[in-house]
């Protein structure tokens, strides 16, 4: 069955080094939503980084490609877009 929509959360920061720092904290057991509230420069950070569901063609290419490749519950390494550096978490697929 082909995935038509993904639901993601993300943490948006200005530099790759900041993204690596967030990633290290995730790997050490910190909660994604807690880190989004603390570090994300996106307004979605206040809701734990939740971006809701989206289909292909709705997000910038680099973000979308990674989001559709990840499995539910998996987060990405640093992903650069025109907006900055993202750590992407897939929370659901349908």
Secondary structure, 3 states (H helix, E strand, C coil): CCCCEEEEEEEEECCHHHHHHHHHHHHCCCCHHHHHHHHCCCHHHHHCCEEEEEECCCCCHHHHHHHHHCCCCCECCCEEECCEEEEEEEEEEC
